[in-house]
Amino acid sequence: MSNHNLVEIGCFVGVHGIKGYVKLKSYTETLENIYDYKDFFLEKNENTLNIKFVGKVKGNLICKIEDVETRNEAEIYRGLKLFVKRESLPILQDDEFYQRDLITFKVYNSKKEFFGLITSFNDFGGGLLAEVMKEKKLYYLPINNNFLKEINYEEKEVIINLDLSFIDN
């Protein structure tokens, strides 16, 4: 299976107890949205991973992986990424996007002035920010509906309605 067909939706961050439970950090918009998926995969593994969600602790999900019965067996999963097939993701509305699709997109303002490349996304509590690399410096630019003007997937461009001159000063 091609990794291009898979989307990372979580990461095993630790173990829980002695009976083979693992802690999973979910990357879904809402923690519980991960329950909507059925077929899970580990990177470079074509076999589905059977997971049962059993609880939550400190912002992580507690899971039971099929055939994992001890803490030592669960430790093997620490740090491994969890994936689903891209086609199992929900269909987006016109004003929505998957953040991972915009990584490496060029950022321009409304005047078509180039600013930099998107390297990641973050939300520090005040809304979604695009982390943009410009001349080996990182900047955080708002990318919500108030600022996002257009996404051009063919040209790999994001147009934001923001005067970028404030950064140069």
N, CA and C atoms as an extended XYZ file, in Angstrom:
507
Properties=species:S:1:pos:R:3:atomname:S:1:resname:S:1:resid:I:1 pbc="F F F"
N         0.834       -1.172        0.000 N   MET     1
C         0.000        0.000        0.000 CA  MET     1
C         0.882        1.239        0.000 C   MET     1
N         0.554        2.208       -0.823 N   SER     2
C         1.324        3.427       -0.939 CA  SER     2
C         1.070        4.337        0.250 C   SER     2
N         2.118        4.960        0.770 N   ASN     3
C         1.944        5.915        1.855 CA  ASN     3
C         1.169        7.142        1.408 C   ASN     3
N         1.096        7.406        0.082 N   HIS     4
C         0.337        8.539       -0.430 CA  HIS     4
C        -1.154        8.316       -0.217 C   HIS     4
N        -1.555        7.077       -0.073 N   ASN     5
C        -2.953        6.735        0.146 CA  ASN     5
C        -3.320        6.777        1.623 C   ASN     5
N        -2.345        6.952        2.489 N   LEU     6
C        -2.593        6.935        3.925 CA  LEU     6
C        -2.451        8.328        4.525 C   LEU     6
N        -3.262        8.586        5.566 N   VAL     7
C        -3.222        9.856        6.273 CA  VAL     7
C        -2.981        9.563        7.744 C   VAL     7
N        -1.987       10.216        8.304 N   GLU     8
C        -1.670       10.028        9.717 CA  GLU     8
C        -2.744       10.699       10.570 C   GLU     8
N        -3.337        9.933       11.485 N   ILE     9
C        -4.380       10.505       12.339 CA  ILE     9
C        -4.058       10.362       13.822 C   ILE     9
N        -2.901        9.809       14.145 N   GLY    10
C        -2.549        9.685       15.547 CA  GLY    10
C        -1.184        9.068       15.738 C   GLY    10
N        -0.778        9.023       17.003 N   CYS    11
C         0.515        8.455       17.358 CA  CYS    11
C         0.393        7.820       18.738 C   CYS    11
N         0.973        6.634       18.875 N   PHE    12
C         0.990        5.962       20.175 CA  PHE    12
C         2.063        6.626       21.031 C   PHE    12
N         1.646        7.190       22.152 N   VAL    13
C         2.566        7.978       22.971 CA  VAL    13
C         3.011        7.278       24.247 C   VAL    13
N         2.460        6.109       24.521 N   GLY    14
C         2.871        5.401       25.724 CA  GLY    14
C         1.998        4.198       25.996 C   GLY    14
N         2.212        3.610       27.148 N   VAL    15
C         1.421        2.453       27.576 CA  VAL    15
C         0.594        2.857       28.787 C   VAL    15
N        -0.388        2.012       29.100 N   HIS    16
C        -1.278        2.303       30.223 CA  HIS    16
C        -1.536        1.006       30.980 C   HIS    16
N        -1.021        0.914       32.170 N   GLY    17
C        -1.234       -0.274       32.986 CA  GLY    17
C        -0.362       -1.446       32.557 C   GLY    17
N        -0.766       -2.643       33.031 N   ILE    18
C         0.051       -3.840       32.778 CA  ILE    18
C        -0.610       -4.838       31.842 C   ILE    18
N        -1.812       -4.521       31.353 N   LYS    19
C        -2.565       -5.489       30.547 CA  LYS    19
C        -2.505       -5.224       29.048 C   LYS    19
N        -1.525       -4.451       28.604 N   GLY    20
C        -1.325       -4.268       27.172 CA  GLY    20
C        -2.064       -3.093       26.560 C   GLY    20
N        -2.543       -2.170       27.373 N   TYR    21
C        -3.210       -0.989       26.844 CA  TYR    21
C        -2.179        0.049       26.395 C   TYR    21
N        -2.550        0.830       25.388 N   VAL    22
C        -1.665        1.878       24.871 CA  VAL    22
C        -2.380        3.220       24.917 C   VAL    22
N        -1.586        4.290       25.006 N   LYS    23
C        -2.115        5.651       24.942 CA  LYS    23
C        -1.928        6.153       23.514 C   LYS    23
N        -2.996        6.711       22.963 N   LEU    24
C        -2.973        7.222       21.595 CA  LEU    24
C        -3.294        8.701       21.597 C   LEU    24
N        -2.422        9.488       20.989 N   LYS    25
C        -2.703       10.913       20.778 CA  LYS    25
C        -3.401       11.026       19.435 C   LYS    25
N        -4.632       11.514       19.458 N   SER    26
C        -5.424       11.647       18.236 CA  SER    26
C        -5.154       12.991       17.587 C   SER    26
N        -4.980       12.986       16.264 N   TYR    27
C        -4.786       14.226       15.513 CA  TYR    27
C        -6.074       14.708       14.861 C   TYR    27
N        -7.175       14.044       15.142 N   THR    28
C        -8.447       14.469       14.563 CA  THR    28
C        -8.874       15.783       15.208 C   THR    28
N        -9.721       16.529       14.502 N   GLU    29
C       -10.125       17.851       14.974 CA  GLU    29
C       -10.704       17.791       16.389 C   GLU    29
N       -11.573       16.840       16.624 N   THR    30
C       -12.100       16.560       17.956 CA  THR    30
C       -11.598       15.174       18.342 C   THR    30
N       -11.123       15.030       19.550 N   LEU    31
C       -10.505       13.782       20.004 CA  LEU    31
C       -11.321       12.548       19.635 C   LEU    31
N       -12.610       12.602       19.876 N   GLU    32
C       -13.474       11.440       19.664 CA  GLU    32
C       -13.761       11.144       18.199 C   GLU    32
N       -13.440       12.051       17.295 N   ASN    33
C       -13.687       11.801       15.864 CA  ASN    33
C       -12.942       10.569       15.363 C   ASN    33
N       -11.917       10.179       16.040 N   ILE    34
C       -11.149        9.006       15.621 CA  ILE    34
C       -11.991        7.736       15.719 C   ILE    34
N       -13.040        7.772       16.560 N   TYR    35
C       -13.933        6.617       16.693 CA  TYR    35
C       -14.673        6.314       15.391 C   TYR    35
N       -14.781        7.301       14.496 N   ASP    36
C       -15.534        7.135       13.250 CA  ASP    36
C       -14.817        6.247       12.230 C   ASP    36
N       -13.540        5.985       12.448 N   TYR    37
C       -12.768        5.198       11.494 CA  TYR    37
C       -12.750        3.732       11.899 C   TYR    37
N       -12.641        2.881       10.897 N   LYS    38
C       -12.674        1.443       11.174 CA  LYS    38
C       -11.350        0.746       10.859 C   LYS    38
N       -10.760        1.067        9.731 N   ASP    39
C        -9.527        0.399        9.311 CA  ASP    39
C        -8.325        1.279        9.616 C   ASP    39
N        -7.489        0.798       10.537 N   PHE    40
C        -6.285        1.521       10.933 CA  PHE    40
C        -5.064        0.761       10.445 C   PHE    40
N        -3.992        1.518       10.161 N   PHE    41
C        -2.756        0.932        9.657 CA  PHE    41
C        -1.570        1.563       10.362 C   PHE    41
N        -0.509        0.800       10.481 N   LEU    42
C         0.770        1.345       10.897 CA  LEU    42
C         1.567        1.632        9.635 C   LEU    42
N         2.495        2.548        9.696 N   GLU    43
C         3.301        2.901        8.539 CA  GLU    43
C         4.015        1.670        7.980 C   GLU    43
N         4.007        1.536        6.668 N   LYS    44
C         4.684        0.449        5.956 CA  LYS    44
C         4.157       -0.932        6.341 C   LYS    44
N         2.872       -0.988        6.706 N   ASN    45
C         2.261       -2.256        7.050 CA  ASN    45
C         0.885       -2.306        6.410 C   ASN    45
N         0.674       -3.279        5.524 N   GLU    46
C        -0.579       -3.366        4.786 CA  GLU    46
C        -1.702       -4.009        5.587 C   GLU    46
N        -1.382       -4.639        6.712 N   ASN    47
C        -2.409       -5.299        7.519 CA  ASN    47
C        -3.128       -4.281        8.395 C   ASN    47
N        -4.449       -4.445        8.509 N   THR    48
C        -5.187       -3.550        9.387 CA  THR    48
C        -4.843       -3.849       10.836 C   THR    48
N        -4.902       -2.830       11.638 N   LEU    49
C        -4.625       -2.936       13.065 CA  LEU    49
C        -5.961       -2.837       13.787 C   LEU    49
N        -6.346       -3.885       14.491 N   ASN    50
C        -7.627       -3.891       15.200 CA  ASN    50
C        -7.467       -3.237       16.560 C   ASN    50
N        -8.196       -2.147       16.737 N   ILE    51
C        -8.101       -1.342       17.955 CA  ILE    51
C        -9.482       -1.214       18.577 C   ILE    51
N        -9.502       -1.312       19.900 N   LYS    52
C       -10.723       -1.055       20.655 CA  LYS    52
C       -10.421        0.133       21.570 C   LYS    52
N       -11.250        1.165       21.486 N   PHE    53
C       -11.072        2.344       22.333 CA  PHE    53
C       -11.788        2.101       23.652 C   PHE    53
N       -11.061        2.278       24.756 N   VAL    54
C       -11.642        1.935       26.056 CA  VAL    54
C       -11.728        3.112       27.030 C   VAL    54
N       -11.126        4.231       26.716 N   GLY    55
C       -11.212        5.359       27.634 CA  GLY    55
C       -10.335        6.517       27.224 C   GLY    55
N       -10.262        7.517       28.113 N   LYS    56
C        -9.446        8.704       27.886 CA  LYS    56
C        -8.680        9.023       29.172 C   LYS    56
N        -7.488        9.574       28.989 N   VAL    57
C        -6.717       10.061       30.123 CA  VAL    57
C        -5.815       11.205       29.646 C   VAL    57
N        -5.929       12.355       30.296 N   LYS    58
C        -5.075       13.525       30.014 CA  LYS    58
C        -4.985       13.846       28.530 C   LYS    58
N        -6.097       13.899       27.829 N   GLY    59
C        -6.123       14.282       26.425 CA  GLY    59
C        -5.700       13.195       25.451 C   GLY    59
N        -5.451       12.001       25.947 N   ASN    60
C        -5.110       10.869       25.083 CA  ASN    60
C        -6.177        9.795       25.212 C   ASN    60
N        -6.258        8.945       24.216 N   LEU    61
C        -7.183        7.823       24.239 CA  LEU    61
C        -6.469        6.580       24.755 C   LEU    61
N        -7.169        5.767       25.506 N   ILE    62
C        -6.638        4.487       25.945 CA  ILE    62
C        -7.224        3.429       25.007 C   ILE    62
N        -6.350        2.612       24.434 N   CYS    63
C        -6.751        1.638       23.425 CA  CYS    63
C        -6.244        0.247       23.782 C   CYS    63
N        -6.971       -0.718       23.270 N   LYS    64
C        -6.546       -2.112       23.366 CA  LYS    64
C        -6.316       -2.595       21.941 C   LYS    64
N        -5.104       -3.011       21.643 N   ILE    65
C        -4.767       -3.548       20.319 CA  ILE    65
C        -4.924       -5.059       20.384 C   ILE    65
N        -5.571       -5.589       19.374 N   GLU    66
C        -5.811       -7.034       19.323 CA  GLU    66
C        -4.499       -7.805       19.451 C   GLU    66
N        -4.500       -8.834       20.272 N   ASP    67
C        -3.372       -9.734       20.512 CA  ASP    67
C        -2.224       -9.113       21.300 C   ASP    67
N        -2.423       -7.929       21.862 N   VAL    68
C        -1.424       -7.319       22.739 CA  VAL    68
C        -1.943       -7.487       24.161 C   VAL    68
N        -1.235       -8.300       24.953 N   GLU    69
C        -1.745       -8.679       26.274 CA  GLU    69
C        -0.906       -8.186       27.446 C   GLU    69
N         0.325       -7.734       27.185 N   THR    70
C         1.190       -7.326       28.290 CA  THR    70
C         1.752       -5.926       28.048 C   THR    70
N         2.239       -5.337       29.101 N   ARG    71
C         2.859       -4.018       29.005 CA  ARG    71
C         4.059       -4.052       28.060 C   ARG    71
N         4.867       -5.097       28.130 N   ASN    72
C         6.043       -5.215       27.254 CA  ASN    72
C         5.638       -5.275       25.784 C   ASN    72
N         4.576       -6.015       25.484 N   GLU    73
C         4.093       -6.075       24.098 CA  GLU    73
C         3.573       -4.705       23.650 C   GLU    73
N         2.925       -3.978       24.548 N   ALA    74
C         2.395       -2.653       24.223 CA  ALA    74
C         3.518       -1.649       23.979 C   ALA    74
N         4.625       -1.799       24.690 N   GLU    75
C         5.769       -0.876       24.548 CA  GLU    75
C         6.273       -0.811       23.111 C   GLU    75
N         6.116       -1.886       22.356 N   ILE    76
C         6.583       -1.935       20.964 CA  ILE    76
C         5.903       -0.855       20.124 C   ILE    76
N         4.694       -0.464       20.501 N   TYR    77
C         3.915        0.505       19.722 CA  TYR    77
C         4.251        1.949       20.052 C   TYR    77
N         4.954        2.182       21.150 N   ARG    78
C         5.298        3.555       21.545 CA  ARG    78
C         6.033        4.258       20.399 C   ARG    78
N         5.543        5.431       20.036 N   GLY    79
C         6.172        6.235       18.985 CA  GLY    79
C         5.713        5.902       17.573 C   GLY    79
N         4.953        4.820       17.410 N   LEU    80
C         4.478        4.468       16.070 CA  LEU    80
C         3.287        5.325       15.681 C   LEU    80
N         3.205        5.642       14.391 N   LYS    81
C         2.136        6.489       13.865 CA  LYS    81
C         0.980        5.629       13.387 C   LYS    81
N        -0.226        6.163       13.561 N   LEU    82
C        -1.441        5.471       13.162 CA  LEU    82
C        -2.031        6.167       11.942 C   LEU    82
N        -2.438        5.375       10.961 N   PHE    83
C        -2.935        5.901        9.690 CA  PHE    83
C        -4.304        5.329        9.349 C   PHE    83
N        -5.022        6.045        8.479 N   VAL    84
C        -6.239        5.545        7.840 CA  VAL    84
C        -6.096        5.812        6.348 C   VAL    84
N        -6.912        5.131        5.545 N   LYS    85
C        -6.907        5.390        4.108 CA  LYS    85
C        -7.515        6.757        3.840 C   LYS    85
N        -6.928        7.466        2.912 N   ARG    86
C        -7.397        8.816        2.586 CA  ARG    86
C        -8.866        8.826        2.188 C   ARG    86
N        -9.301        7.815        1.456 N   GLU    87
C       -10.692        7.805        0.995 CA  GLU    87
C       -11.695        7.625        2.134 C   GLU    87
N       -11.221        7.266        3.322 N   SER    88
C       -12.144        7.126        4.451 CA  SER    88
C       -12.345        8.446        5.196 C   SER    88
N       -11.613        9.489        4.805 N   LEU    89
C       -11.796       10.801        5.420 CA  LEU    89
C       -13.112       11.424        4.965 C   LEU    89
N       -13.718       12.254        5.799 N   PRO    90
C       -14.967       12.912        5.402 CA  PRO    90
C       -14.765       13.829        4.201 C   PRO    90
N       -15.810       13.966        3.399 N   ILE    91
C       -15.792       14.893        2.267 CA  ILE    91
C       -15.874       16.308        2.826 C   ILE    91
N       -15.032       17.187        2.309 N   LEU    92
C       -14.949       18.547        2.824 CA  LEU    92
C       -15.964       19.475        2.168 C   LEU    92
N       -16.368       20.491        2.905 N   GLN    93
C       -17.179       21.570        2.356 CA  GLN    93
C       -16.247       22.504        1.582 C   GLN    93
N       -16.817       23.430        0.836 N   ASP    94
C       -16.019       24.344        0.012 CA  ASP    94
C       -15.042       25.185        0.817 C   ASP    94
N       -15.392       25.556        2.040 N   ASP    95
C       -14.521       26.420        2.833 CA  ASP    95
C       -13.623       25.644        3.795 C   ASP    95
N       -13.496       24.338        3.589 N   GLU    96
C       -12.668       23.499        4.449 CA  GLU    96
C       -11.471       22.954        3.682 C   GLU    96
N       -10.440       22.548        4.427 N   PHE    97
C        -9.266       21.943        3.814 CA  PHE    97
C        -8.606       21.035        4.837 C   PHE    97
N        -7.846       20.084        4.332 N   TYR    98
C        -7.017       19.272        5.202 CA  TYR    98
C        -5.658       19.943        5.285 C   TYR    98
N        -5.212       20.197        6.515 N   GLN    99
C        -3.960       20.916        6.717 CA  GLN    99
C        -2.803       20.248        6.002 C   GLN    99
N        -2.738       18.927        6.065 N   ARG   100
C        -1.613       18.210        5.467 CA  ARG   100
C        -1.509       18.456        3.964 C   ARG   100
N        -2.640       18.770        3.308 N   ASP   101
C        -2.627       19.010        1.866 CA  ASP   101
C        -1.925       20.316        1.509 C   ASP   101
N        -1.822       21.243        2.452 N   LEU   102
C        -1.249       22.559        2.159 CA  LEU   102
C         0.223       22.689        2.541 C   LEU   102
N         0.793       21.642        3.109 N   ILE   103
C         2.211       21.687        3.450 CA  ILE   103
C         3.011       21.843        2.153 C   ILE   103
N         3.961       22.741        2.151 N   THR   104
C         4.827       23.160        1.029 CA  THR   104
C         4.125       24.091        0.038 C   THR   104
N         2.879       24.471        0.275 N   PHE   105
C         2.223       25.443       -0.602 CA  PHE   105
C         2.890       26.805       -0.420 C   PHE   105
N         2.929       27.585       -1.498 N   LYS   106
C         3.456       28.946       -1.460 CA  LYS   106
C         2.363       29.867       -0.916 C   LYS   106
N         2.770       30.841       -0.095 N   VAL   107
C         1.836       31.811        0.470 CA  VAL   107
C         2.041       33.157       -0.205 C   VAL   107
N         0.929       33.716       -0.672 N   TYR   108
C         0.914       35.042       -1.295 CA  TYR   108
C        -0.124       35.895       -0.589 C   TYR   108
N         0.046       37.204       -0.672 N   ASN   109
C        -1.016       38.078       -0.191 CA  ASN   109
C        -1.937       38.423       -1.362 C   ASN   109
N        -2.922       39.257       -1.119 N   SER   110
C        -3.912       39.594       -2.152 CA  SER   110
C        -3.292       40.301       -3.350 C   SER   110
N        -2.145       40.944       -3.148 N   LYS   111
C        -1.444       41.635       -4.243 CA  LYS   111
C        -0.533       40.684       -5.011 C   LYS   111
N        -0.603       39.394       -4.666 N   LYS   112
C         0.194       38.335       -5.293 CA  LYS   112
C         1.689       38.493       -4.985 C   LYS   112
N         1.993       39.044       -3.819 N   GLU   113
C         3.374       39.156       -3.361 CA  GLU   113
C         3.712       37.878       -2.604 C   GLU   113
N         4.788       37.226       -3.004 N   PHE   114
C         5.204       35.961       -2.389 CA  PHE   114
C         5.710       36.209       -0.984 C   PHE   114
N         5.313       35.327       -0.064 N   PHE   115
C         5.798       35.468        1.295 CA  PHE   115
C         6.678       34.306        1.722 C   PHE   115
N         6.262       33.077        1.498 N   GLY   116
C         7.051       31.933        1.938 CA  GLY   116
C         6.301       30.635        1.700 C   GLY   116
N         6.803       29.548        2.317 N   LEU   117
C         6.217       28.215        2.157 CA  LEU   117
C         5.628       27.735        3.478 C   LEU   117
N         4.458       27.112        3.417 N   ILE   118
C         3.838       26.553        4.611 CA  ILE   118
C         4.615       25.304        5.022 C   ILE   118
N         5.022       25.264        6.286 N   THR   119
C         5.755       24.101        6.800 CA  THR   119
C         4.913       23.261        7.761 C   THR   119
N         3.954       23.890        8.442 N   SER   120
C         3.066       23.154        9.347 CA  SER   120
C         1.936       24.071        9.788 C   SER   120
N         1.064       23.545       10.643 N   PHE   121
C        -0.039       24.312       11.204 CA  PHE   121
C        -0.022       24.156       12.711 C   PHE   121
N        -0.445       25.207       13.404 N   ASN   122
C        -0.496       25.186       14.863 CA  ASN   122
C        -1.721       25.953       15.338 C   ASN   122
N        -2.210       25.568       16.487 N   ASP   123
C        -3.267       26.315       17.149 CA  ASP   123
C        -2.853       26.437       18.611 C   ASP   123
N        -2.443       27.631       18.981 N   PHE   124
C        -1.973       27.881       20.346 CA  PHE   124
C        -3.097       28.390       21.237 C   PHE   124
N        -4.335       28.295       20.750 N   GLY   125
C        -5.492       28.716       21.522 CA  GLY   125
C        -6.230       29.898       20.935 C   GLY   125
N        -5.621       30.602       20.013 N   GLY   126
C        -6.246       31.776       19.416 CA  GLY   126
C        -6.721       31.551       18.001 C   GLY   126
N        -6.684       30.331       17.519 N   GLY   127
C        -7.095       30.030       16.155 CA  GLY   127
C        -5.964       29.411       15.358 C   GLY   127
N        -6.320       28.876       14.208 N   LEU   128
C        -5.357       28.174       13.368 CA  LEU   128
C        -4.355       29.138       12.742 C   LEU   128
N        -3.086       28.765       12.843 N   LEU   129
C        -1.996       29.539       12.250 CA  LEU   129
C        -1.194       28.647       11.321 C   LEU   129
N        -0.824       29.207       10.175 N   ALA   130
C         0.079       28.507        9.262 CA  ALA   130
C         1.500       28.902        9.642 C   ALA   130
N         2.357       27.907        9.840 N   GLU   131
C         3.771       28.166       10.077 CA  GLU   131
C         4.416       28.292        8.706 C   GLU   131
N         4.978       29.470        8.438 N   VAL   132
C         5.499       29.774        7.106 CA  VAL   132
C         6.991       30.082        7.202 C   VAL   132
N         7.773       29.453        6.329 N   MET   133
C         9.223       29.662        6.287 CA  MET   133
C         9.525       30.706        5.217 C   MET   133
N        10.218       31.769        5.658 N   LYS   134
C        10.665       32.819        4.737 CA  LYS   134
C        12.107       33.138        5.066 C   LYS   134
N        12.972       32.898        4.115 N   GLU   135
C        14.395       33.202        4.270 CA  GLU   135
C        14.950       32.638        5.582 C   GLU   135
N        14.682       31.369        5.824 N   LYS   136
C        15.172       30.616        6.975 CA  LYS   136
C        14.633       31.122        8.316 C   LYS   136
N        13.547       31.896        8.282 N   LYS   137
C        12.869       32.339        9.496 CA  LYS   137
C        11.446       31.815        9.466 C   LYS   137
N        10.918       31.483       10.641 N   LEU   138
C         9.539       31.004       10.744 CA  LEU   138
C         8.621       32.129       11.180 C   LEU   138
N         7.462       32.194       10.537 N   TYR   139
C         6.417       33.147       10.874 CA  TYR   139
C         5.106       32.390       11.029 C   TYR   139
N         4.234       32.919       11.860 N   TYR   140
C         2.905       32.335       12.040 CA  TYR   140
C         1.876       33.300       11.480 C   TYR   140
N         1.140       32.835       10.485 N   LEU   141
C         0.140       33.670        9.833 CA  LEU   141
C        -1.242       33.078       10.043 C   LEU   141
N        -2.239       33.932       10.324 N   PRO   142
C        -3.597       33.418       10.505 CA  PRO   142
C        -4.131       32.863        9.184 C   PRO   142
N        -4.865       31.785        9.278 N   ILE   143
C        -5.368       31.156        8.056 CA  ILE   143
C        -6.825       30.727        8.234 C   ILE   143
N        -7.559       31.477        9.043 N   ASN   144
C        -8.982       31.186        9.215 CA  ASN   144
C        -9.795       31.887        8.128 C   ASN   144
N       -11.100       31.785        8.200 N   ASN   145
C       -11.976       32.336        7.153 CA  ASN   145
C       -11.848       33.847        6.999 C   ASN   145
N       -11.430       34.562        8.044 N   ASN   146
C       -11.253       36.011        7.937 CA  ASN   146
C       -10.059       36.385        7.068 C   ASN   146
N        -9.067       35.524        6.977 N   PHE   147
C        -7.840       35.841        6.256 CA  PHE   147
C        -7.628       34.998        5.001 C   PHE   147
N        -8.145       33.799        4.971 N   LEU   148
C        -7.934       32.908        3.828 CA  LEU   148
C        -8.808       33.348        2.670 C   LEU   148
N        -8.162       33.735        1.586 N   LYS   149
C        -8.904       34.207        0.414 CA  LYS   149
C        -9.110       33.087       -0.599 C   LYS   149
N        -8.049       32.304       -0.859 N   GLU   150
C        -8.145       31.288       -1.908 CA  GLU   150
C        -7.084       30.212       -1.708 C   GLU   150
N        -7.442       28.987       -2.081 N   ILE   151
C        -6.487       27.888       -2.151 CA  ILE   151
C        -6.494       27.396       -3.586 C   ILE   151
N        -5.331       27.429       -4.224 N   ASN   152
C        -5.197       26.947       -5.591 CA  ASN   152
C        -4.366       25.657       -5.532 C   ASN   152
N        -5.071       24.527       -5.604 N   TYR   153
C        -4.388       23.232       -5.473 CA  TYR   153
C        -3.513       22.925       -6.676 C   TYR   153
N        -3.926       23.378       -7.857 N   GLU   154
C        -3.129       23.106       -9.063 CA  GLU   154
C        -1.783       23.819       -9.022 C   GLU   154
N        -1.778       25.054       -8.567 N   GLU   155
C        -0.538       25.842       -8.516 CA  GLU   155
C         0.166       25.722       -7.161 C   GLU   155
N        -0.458       24.996       -6.222 N   LYS   156
C         0.075       24.844       -4.863 CA  LYS   156
C         0.317       26.203       -4.216 C   LYS   156
N        -0.762       27.017       -4.206 N   GLU   157
C        -0.692       28.363       -3.668 CA  GLU   157
C        -1.840       28.613       -2.694 C   GLU   157
N        -1.529       29.424       -1.678 N   VAL   158
C        -2.533       29.913       -0.741 CA  VAL   158
C        -2.469       31.432       -0.791 C   VAL   158
N        -3.622       32.055       -0.992 N   ILE   159
C        -3.711       33.510       -1.014 CA  ILE   159
C        -4.391       33.934        0.282 C   ILE   159
N        -3.707       34.792        1.046 N   ILE   160
C        -4.303       35.290        2.277 CA  ILE   160
C        -4.520       36.790        2.174 C   ILE   160
N        -5.564       37.249        2.800 N   ASN   161
C        -5.936       38.657        2.789 CA  ASN   161
C        -5.274       39.335        3.983 C   ASN   161
N        -3.983       39.599        3.823 N   LEU   162
C        -3.198       40.153        4.918 CA  LEU   162
C        -2.045       40.949        4.323 C   LEU   162
N        -1.860       42.170        4.815 N   ASP   163
C        -0.730       42.976        4.384 CA  ASP   163
C         0.513       42.427        5.080 C   ASP   163
N         1.408       41.848        4.315 N   LEU   164
C         2.588       41.199        4.879 CA  LEU   164
C         3.752       42.169        5.135 C   LEU   164
N         3.569       43.435        4.815 N   SER   165
C         4.666       44.404        4.986 CA  SER   165
C         5.016       44.594        6.455 C   SER   165
N         4.086       44.319        7.364 N   PHE   166
C         4.367       44.499        8.793 CA  PHE   166
C         5.508       43.609        9.254 C   PHE   166
N         5.764       42.538        8.575 N   ILE   167
C         6.821       41.611        8.982 CA  ILE   167
C         8.192       42.174        8.646 C   ILE   167
N         8.295       42.884        7.553 N   ASP   168
C         9.574       43.434        7.128 CA  ASP   168
C        10.026       44.610        8.000 C   ASP   168
N         9.089       45.212        8.718 N   ASN   169
C         9.418       46.393        9.526 CA  ASN   169
C         9.831       46.031       10.928 C   ASN   169
